[in-house]
Amino acid sequence: MMDKIRAVLVPVNAECREIELQIDENGSCGTAIKDLVGERITNVSEELPDKSLGDAVCVYVSAEGRAACPANRAIWATQEMADDDRQSPFTGNTVVAGDPADVLYGDFVVVGYDPYEGTECSLSDKEVQDVVDLFSGRGGPYSGVSALGYMEYMRPDPKLRERDEWDNESSQIDEFICFKKDEAALYNQRLEDEYSNSYDDSWQNSYDDTEW
């Protein structure tokens, strides 16, 4: 039995790095993960975008989440997540592709998973690279903080929202009034034209019937 397995540590405000986790006498790396992440851990691999890391990985984060840990990496929504009606923890609505879908808090660890044995195992070279790719670039250090700031910016202040709703309603009223004014103007113009035509016809008839 191996005494260590290959994993990736994703620290707050730092680049991913490959590590080795010690296997205990029970064949588990749980203790080693808790030493890095925290006493209470949870697997959030199912919350990642579909097929981003495959099914043979576990992403262990602190179960304390935002209450006890700083923002780490952002999870960006894909179109598949939107099509599956994935709910955003920020808005409660279906996620929008390209927007933050979630944020992972605190240092976390990614390890491989053997579905046949039901235990953690070493990541393959490809899995290591997939993890590094997912949590680098747009999903890299400070992306969690950026995502929170973005969603806070996109969430309108209640007073602003009330004002926007009033402005929209006022705009609709103004449009209705303008429509009615235009309608009235057209009606008056039509009456004026009809009166003018009637006057011209009357005058013409009067002229034609006059004997000189």
ZADO-1210 file (C-alpha; in nm, 4 decimals, padded with zeros to 6 digits):
<atoms>
<atom x="00.0000" y="00.0000" z="00.0000" code="MET" pos="1"/>
<atom x="00.1243" y="00.3507" z="-00.0860" code="MET" pos="2"/>
<atom x="00.2180" y="00.5699" z="00.2077" code="ASP" pos="3"/>
<atom x="00.1649" y="00.8945" z="00.0142" code="LYS" pos="4"/>
<atom x="-00.0562" y="01.0157" z="-00.2695" code="ILE" pos="5"/>
<atom x="-00.0163" y="01.2956" z="-00.5202" code="ARG" pos="6"/>
<atom x="-00.2481" y="01.5956" z="-00.4803" code="ALA" pos="7"/>
<atom x="-00.2740" y="01.9671" z="-00.5521" code="VAL" pos="8"/>
<atom x="-00.3023" y="02.2375" z="-00.2860" code="LEU" pos="9"/>
<atom x="-00.4892" y="02.5528" z="-00.3914" code="VAL" pos="10"/>
<atom x="-00.3948" y="02.8210" z="-00.1343" code="PRO" pos="11"/>
<atom x="-00.5634" y="03.1557" z="-00.0817" code="VAL" pos="12"/>
<atom x="-00.3939" y="03.4327" z="-00.2847" code="ASN" pos="13"/>
<atom x="-00.1286" y="03.1987" z="-00.4232" code="ALA" pos="14"/>
<atom x="-00.0685" y="02.9706" z="-00.7190" code="GLU" pos="15"/>
<atom x="-00.1580" y="02.6023" z="-00.7108" code="CYS" pos="16"/>
<atom x="00.1172" y="02.3681" z="-00.6079" code="ARG" pos="17"/>
<atom x="00.1609" y="01.9940" z="-00.6215" code="GLU" pos="18"/>
<atom x="00.1936" y="01.8198" z="-00.2846" code="ILE" pos="19"/>
<atom x="00.2025" y="01.4736" z="-00.1309" code="GLU" pos="20"/>
<atom x="-00.0493" y="01.3631" z="00.1305" code="LEU" pos="21"/>
<atom x="00.0420" y="01.1104" z="00.3968" code="GLN" pos="22"/>
<atom x="-00.1753" y="00.7972" z="00.4125" code="ILE" pos="23"/>
<atom x="-00.2629" y="00.6858" z="00.7656" code="ASP" pos="24"/>
<atom x="-00.2917" y="00.3306" z="00.9033" code="GLU" pos="25"/>
<atom x="-00.6530" y="00.3162" z="00.7848" code="ASN" pos="26"/>
<atom x="-00.5562" y="00.3873" z="00.4261" code="GLY" pos="27"/>
<atom x="-00.6997" y="00.7394" z="00.4386" code="SER" pos="28"/>
<atom x="-00.5470" y="01.0806" z="00.3746" code="CYS" pos="29"/>
<atom x="-00.8198" y="01.2558" z="00.5746" code="GLY" pos="30"/>
<atom x="-00.5901" y="01.3616" z="00.8554" code="THR" pos="31"/>
<atom x="-00.3368" y="01.5112" z="00.6142" code="ALA" pos="32"/>
<atom x="-00.6130" y="01.7043" z="00.4366" code="ILE" pos="33"/>
<atom x="-00.7530" y="01.8363" z="00.7641" code="LYS" pos="34"/>
<atom x="-00.4074" y="01.9585" z="00.8630" code="ASP" pos="35"/>
<atom x="-00.4126" y="02.1770" z="00.5497" code="LEU" pos="36"/>
<atom x="-00.7792" y="02.2738" z="00.5174" code="VAL" pos="37"/>
<atom x="-00.9330" y="02.2597" z="00.8638" code="GLY" pos="38"/>
<atom x="-01.0919" y="02.0115" z="01.1014" code="GLU" pos="39"/>
<atom x="-01.4234" y="02.0027" z="00.9171" code="ARG" pos="40"/>
<atom x="-01.3980" y="01.9322" z="00.5448" code="ILE" pos="41"/>
<atom x="-01.6438" y="01.8689" z="00.2643" code="THR" pos="42"/>
<atom x="-01.6145" y="01.7512" z="-00.0955" code="ASN" pos="43"/>
<atom x="-01.7467" y="02.0071" z="-00.3450" code="VAL" pos="44"/>
<atom x="-01.6350" y="01.8444" z="-00.6698" code="SER" pos="45"/>
<atom x="-01.9974" y="01.8232" z="-00.7896" code="GLU" pos="46"/>
<atom x="-02.0266" y="02.2023" z="-00.7671" code="GLU" pos="47"/>
<atom x="-01.7586" y="02.2547" z="-01.0313" code="LEU" pos="48"/>
<atom x="-01.8474" y="02.3092" z="-01.3980" code="PRO" pos="49"/>
<atom x="-01.9415" y="01.9865" z="-01.5731" code="ASP" pos="50"/>
<atom x="-01.6466" y="01.7812" z="-01.6985" code="LYS" pos="51"/>
<atom x="-01.3920" y="02.0393" z="-01.5813" code="SER" pos="52"/>
<atom x="-01.2038" y="01.7837" z="-01.3732" code="LEU" pos="53"/>
<atom x="-01.3862" y="01.4631" z="-01.4552" code="GLY" pos="54"/>
<atom x="-01.5472" y="01.2279" z="-01.2079" code="ASP" pos="55"/>
<atom x="-01.2313" y="01.0824" z="-01.0557" code="ALA" pos="56"/>
<atom x="-01.1390" y="01.3737" z="-00.8296" code="VAL" pos="57"/>
<atom x="-01.2373" y="01.5092" z="-00.4899" code="CYS" pos="58"/>
<atom x="-01.2120" y="01.8783" z="-00.4030" code="VAL" pos="59"/>
<atom x="-01.1911" y="01.9145" z="-00.0262" code="TYR" pos="60"/>
<atom x="-01.2664" y="02.2558" z="00.1232" code="VAL" pos="61"/>
<atom x="-01.3361" y="02.3784" z="00.4732" code="SER" pos="62"/>
<atom x="-01.6969" y="02.3136" z="00.5735" code="ALA" pos="63"/>
<atom x="-01.6880" y="02.6445" z="00.7621" code="GLU" pos="64"/>
<atom x="-01.6953" y="02.8278" z="00.4308" code="GLY" pos="65"/>
<atom x="-01.7398" y="03.2026" z="00.4254" code="ARG" pos="66"/>
<atom x="-01.8110" y="03.2183" z="00.7969" code="ALA" pos="67"/>
<atom x="-01.4518" y="03.1331" z="00.8868" code="ALA" pos="68"/>
<atom x="-01.2385" y="03.1455" z="00.5718" code="CYS" pos="69"/>
<atom x="-01.1301" y="03.4135" z="00.3237" code="PRO" pos="70"/>
<atom x="-01.2439" y="03.3975" z="-00.0380" code="ALA" pos="71"/>
<atom x="-01.0155" y="03.1873" z="-00.2513" code="ASN" pos="72"/>
<atom x="-01.1192" y="03.0827" z="-00.6026" code="ARG" pos="73"/>
<atom x="-01.4217" y="03.1770" z="-00.8102" code="ALA" pos="74"/>
<atom x="-01.6223" y="02.9166" z="-00.9979" code="ILE" pos="75"/>
<atom x="-01.7412" y="03.0635" z="-01.3268" code="TRP" pos="76"/>
<atom x="-02.0727" y="02.9558" z="-01.4692" code="ALA" pos="77"/>
<atom x="-02.0851" y="02.7725" z="-01.8006" code="THR" pos="78"/>
<atom x="-02.3756" y="02.7517" z="-02.0437" code="GLN" pos="79"/>
<atom x="-02.4273" y="02.3906" z="-01.9364" code="GLU" pos="80"/>
<atom x="-02.4734" y="02.5046" z="-01.5773" code="MET" pos="81"/>
<atom x="-02.7274" y="02.7642" z="-01.6900" code="ALA" pos="82"/>
<atom x="-02.9115" y="02.5058" z="-01.9011" code="ASP" pos="83"/>
<atom x="-02.9276" y="02.2761" z="-01.5969" code="ASP" pos="84"/>
<atom x="-03.0915" y="02.5593" z="-01.3994" code="ASP" pos="85"/>
<atom x="-02.8048" y="02.5773" z="-01.1516" code="ARG" pos="86"/>
<atom x="-02.8984" y="02.8229" z="-00.8757" code="GLN" pos="87"/>
<atom x="-02.6647" y="03.1070" z="-00.7857" code="SER" pos="88"/>
<atom x="-02.5913" y="03.1490" z="-00.4128" code="PRO" pos="89"/>
<atom x="-02.5548" y="03.5215" z="-00.4810" code="PHE" pos="90"/>
<atom x="-02.8905" y="03.5914" z="-00.6439" code="THR" pos="91"/>
<atom x="-03.0993" y="03.2785" z="-00.5889" code="GLY" pos="92"/>
<atom x="-03.1700" y="03.2778" z="-00.9628" code="ASN" pos="93"/>
<atom x="-03.0341" y="03.0587" z="-01.2399" code="THR" pos="94"/>
<atom x="-02.6666" y="03.1304" z="-01.3036" code="VAL" pos="95"/>
<atom x="-02.5650" y="03.3274" z="-01.6094" code="VAL" pos="96"/>
<atom x="-02.2880" y="03.1847" z="-01.8273" code="ALA" pos="97"/>
<atom x="-01.9705" y="03.3846" z="-01.7727" code="GLY" pos="98"/>
<atom x="-02.0770" y="03.5205" z="-01.4339" code="ASP" pos="99"/>
<atom x="-01.9541" y="03.3840" z="-01.0998" code="PRO" pos="100"/>
<atom x="-02.1471" y="03.0694" z="-01.0050" code="ALA" pos="101"/>
<atom x="-01.9873" y="03.0277" z="-00.6626" code="ASP" pos="102"/>
<atom x="-01.6773" y="03.0977" z="-00.4565" code="VAL" pos="103"/>
<atom x="-01.4592" y="02.8476" z="-00.2728" code="LEU" pos="104"/>
<atom x="-01.3272" y="02.9695" z="00.0629" code="TYR" pos="105"/>
<atom x="-01.0019" y="02.8964" z="00.2380" code="GLY" pos="106"/>
<atom x="-00.7151" y="02.6733" z="00.1265" code="ASP" pos="107"/>
<atom x="-00.8414" y="02.3569" z="-00.0398" code="PHE" pos="108"/>
<atom x="-00.6981" y="02.0301" z="-00.1657" code="VAL" pos="109"/>
<atom x="-00.7716" y="01.8300" z="-00.4803" code="VAL" pos="110"/>
<atom x="-00.7010" y="01.4564" z="-00.4819" code="VAL" pos="111"/>
<atom x="-00.7824" y="01.1661" z="-00.7099" code="GLY" pos="112"/>
<atom x="-01.0623" y="00.9209" z="-00.6375" code="TYR" pos="113"/>
<atom x="-01.0821" y="00.5484" z="-00.7086" code="ASP" pos="114"/>
<atom x="-01.4524" y="00.4631" z="-00.7541" code="PRO" pos="115"/>
<atom x="-01.3805" y="00.0896" z="-00.7401" code="TYR" pos="116"/>
<atom x="-01.2023" y="00.1054" z="-00.4074" code="GLU" pos="117"/>
<atom x="-01.4019" y="00.4026" z="-00.2789" code="GLY" pos="118"/>
<atom x="-01.0856" y="00.5754" z="-00.1577" code="THR" pos="119"/>
<atom x="-00.8670" y="00.8711" z="-00.2488" code="GLU" pos="120"/>
<atom x="-00.5743" y="00.8113" z="-00.4798" code="CYS" pos="121"/>
<atom x="-00.3006" y="01.0005" z="-00.6612" code="SER" pos="122"/>
<atom x="-00.3878" y="01.2444" z="-00.9370" code="LEU" pos="123"/>
<atom x="-00.2635" y="01.1591" z="-01.2853" code="SER" pos="124"/>
<atom x="-00.0453" y="01.4006" z="-01.4799" code="ASP" pos="125"/>
<atom x="-00.3475" y="01.5138" z="-01.6811" code="LYS" pos="126"/>
<atom x="-00.5600" y="01.5629" z="-01.3686" code="GLU" pos="127"/>
<atom x="-00.2891" y="01.7735" z="-01.2075" code="VAL" pos="128"/>
<atom x="-00.2726" y="01.9904" z="-01.5182" code="GLN" pos="129"/>
<atom x="-00.6537" y="02.0188" z="-01.5339" code="ASP" pos="130"/>
<atom x="-00.6619" y="02.1377" z="-01.1721" code="VAL" pos="131"/>
<atom x="-00.3881" y="02.3927" z="-01.2344" code="VAL" pos="132"/>
<atom x="-00.5663" y="02.5170" z="-01.5491" code="ASP" pos="133"/>
<atom x="-00.9040" y="02.5485" z="-01.3745" code="LEU" pos="134"/>
<atom x="-00.7651" y="02.7426" z="-01.0793" code="PHE" pos="135"/>
<atom x="-00.5281" y="02.9678" z="-01.2739" code="SER" pos="136"/>
<atom x="-00.5934" y="03.2593" z="-01.5049" code="GLY" pos="137"/>
<atom x="-00.9478" y="03.3847" z="-01.4605" code="ARG" pos="138"/>
<atom x="-01.0006" y="03.1295" z="-01.1849" code="GLY" pos="139"/>
<atom x="-00.6656" y="03.1997" z="-01.0226" code="GLY" pos="140"/>
<atom x="-00.5542" y="03.3850" z="-00.7096" code="PRO" pos="141"/>
<atom x="-00.7834" y="03.6709" z="-00.6034" code="TYR" pos="142"/>
<atom x="-01.0584" y="03.5489" z="-00.8371" code="SER" pos="143"/>
<atom x="-01.2808" y="03.4769" z="-00.5366" code="GLY" pos="144"/>
<atom x="-01.2463" y="03.8313" z="-00.4066" code="VAL" pos="145"/>
<atom x="-01.3051" y="03.9679" z="-00.7564" code="SER" pos="146"/>
<atom x="-01.6177" y="03.7530" z="-00.7977" code="ALA" pos="147"/>
<atom x="-01.7634" y="03.8740" z="-00.4684" code="LEU" pos="148"/>
<atom x="-01.6921" y="04.2342" z="-00.5626" code="GLY" pos="149"/>
<atom x="-01.8484" y="04.1859" z="-00.9034" code="TYR" pos="150"/>
<atom x="-02.1662" y="04.0327" z="-00.7652" code="MET" pos="151"/>
<atom x="-02.1920" y="04.3049" z="-00.5010" code="GLU" pos="152"/>
<atom x="-02.1563" y="04.5660" z="-00.7727" code="TYR" pos="153"/>
<atom x="-02.4224" y="04.3941" z="-00.9847" code="MET" pos="154"/>
<atom x="-02.6663" y="04.3739" z="-00.6929" code="ARG" pos="155"/>
<atom x="-02.8600" y="04.7038" z="-00.7008" code="PRO" pos="156"/>
<atom x="-02.9167" y="04.9049" z="-00.3861" code="ASP" pos="157"/>
<atom x="-03.2851" y="04.8783" z="-00.2782" code="PRO" pos="158"/>
<atom x="-03.3239" y="05.2562" z="-00.3053" code="LYS" pos="159"/>
<atom x="-03.1712" y="05.2551" z="-00.6518" code="LEU" pos="160"/>
<atom x="-03.3908" y="04.9625" z="-00.7551" code="ARG" pos="161"/>
<atom x="-03.6993" y="05.1462" z="-00.6253" code="GLU" pos="162"/>
<atom x="-03.5942" y="05.4578" z="-00.8133" code="ARG" pos="163"/>
<atom x="-03.5327" y="05.2579" z="-01.1324" code="ASP" pos="164"/>
<atom x="-03.8749" y="05.0971" z="-01.1013" code="GLU" pos="165"/>
<atom x="-04.0323" y="05.4411" z="-01.0524" code="TRP" pos="166"/>
<atom x="-03.8361" y="05.5840" z="-01.3443" code="ASP" pos="167"/>
<atom x="-03.9479" y="05.2934" z="-01.5602" code="ASN" pos="168"/>
<atom x="-04.3103" y="05.3396" z="-01.4531" code="GLU" pos="169"/>
<atom x="-04.2869" y="05.7156" z="-01.5072" code="SER" pos="170"/>
<atom x="-04.1348" y="05.6548" z="-01.8477" code="SER" pos="171"/>
<atom x="-04.4235" y="05.4289" z="-01.9391" code="GLN" pos="172"/>
<atom x="-04.6726" y="05.6947" z="-01.8229" code="ILE" pos="173"/>
<atom x="-04.4890" y="05.9603" z="-02.0235" code="ASP" pos="174"/>
<atom x="-04.4958" y="05.7372" z="-02.3299" code="GLU" pos="175"/>
<atom x="-04.8687" y="05.6809" z="-02.2828" code="PHE" pos="176"/>
<atom x="-04.9331" y="06.0556" z="-02.2483" code="ILE" pos="177"/>
<atom x="-04.7238" y="06.1280" z="-02.5578" code="CYS" pos="178"/>
<atom x="-04.9141" y="05.8593" z="-02.7447" code="PHE" pos="179"/>
<atom x="-05.2466" y="06.0116" z="-02.6420" code="LYS" pos="180"/>
<atom x="-05.1256" y="06.3602" z="-02.7391" code="LYS" pos="181"/>
<atom x="-05.0170" y="06.2339" z="-03.0786" code="ASP" pos="182"/>
<atom x="-05.3449" y="06.0488" z="-03.1172" code="GLU" pos="183"/>
<atom x="-05.5393" y="06.3641" z="-03.0280" code="ALA" pos="184"/>
<atom x="-05.3308" y="06.5735" z="-03.2670" code="ALA" pos="185"/>
<atom x="-05.3949" y="06.3310" z="-03.5513" code="LEU" pos="186"/>
<atom x="-05.7662" y="06.3312" z="-03.4703" code="TYR" pos="187"/>
<atom x="-05.7802" y="06.7118" z="-03.4669" code="ASN" pos="188"/>
<atom x="-05.5850" y="06.7265" z="-03.7895" code="GLN" pos="189"/>
<atom x="-05.8254" y="06.4827" z="-03.9504" code="ARG" pos="190"/>
<atom x="-06.1239" y="06.6919" z="-03.8381" code="LEU" pos="191"/>
<atom x="-05.9579" y="07.0060" z="-03.9690" code="GLU" pos="192"/>
<atom x="-05.8859" y="06.8423" z="-04.3029" code="ASP" pos="193"/>
<atom x="-06.2395" y="06.7122" z="-04.3308" code="GLU" pos="194"/>
<atom x="-06.3781" y="07.0573" z="-04.2456" code="TYR" pos="195"/>
<atom x="-06.1461" y="07.2219" z="-04.4958" code="SER" pos="196"/>
<atom x="-06.2428" y="06.9762" z="-04.7701" code="ASN" pos="197"/>
<atom x="-06.6085" y="07.0217" z="-04.6854" code="SER" pos="198"/>
<atom x="-06.5726" y="07.4008" z="-04.7018" code="TYR" pos="199"/>
<atom x="-06.3893" y="07.3804" z="-05.0337" code="ASP" pos="200"/>
<atom x="-06.6592" y="07.1545" z="-05.1791" code="ASP" pos="201"/>
<atom x="-06.9333" y="07.3822" z="-05.0503" code="SER" pos="202"/>
<atom x="-06.7633" y="07.6886" z="-05.1901" code="TRP" pos="203"/>
<atom x="-06.6986" y="07.5168" z="-05.5222" code="GLN" pos="204"/>
<atom x="-07.0608" y="07.4032" z="-05.5492" code="ASN" pos="205"/>
<atom x="-07.1785" y="07.7503" z="-05.4629" code="SER" pos="206"/>
<atom x="-06.9495" y="07.8946" z="-05.7280" code="TYR" pos="207"/>
<atom x="-07.0624" y="07.6497" z="-05.9926" code="ASP" pos="208"/>
<atom x="-07.4292" y="07.7222" z="-05.9282" code="ASP" pos="209"/>
<atom x="-07.3880" y="08.0989" z="-05.9454" code="THR" pos="210"/>
<atom x="-07.5214" y="08.2661" z="-06.2573" code="GLU" pos="211"/>
<atom x="-07.3497" y="08.5774" z="-06.3759" code="TRP" pos="212"/>
</atoms>
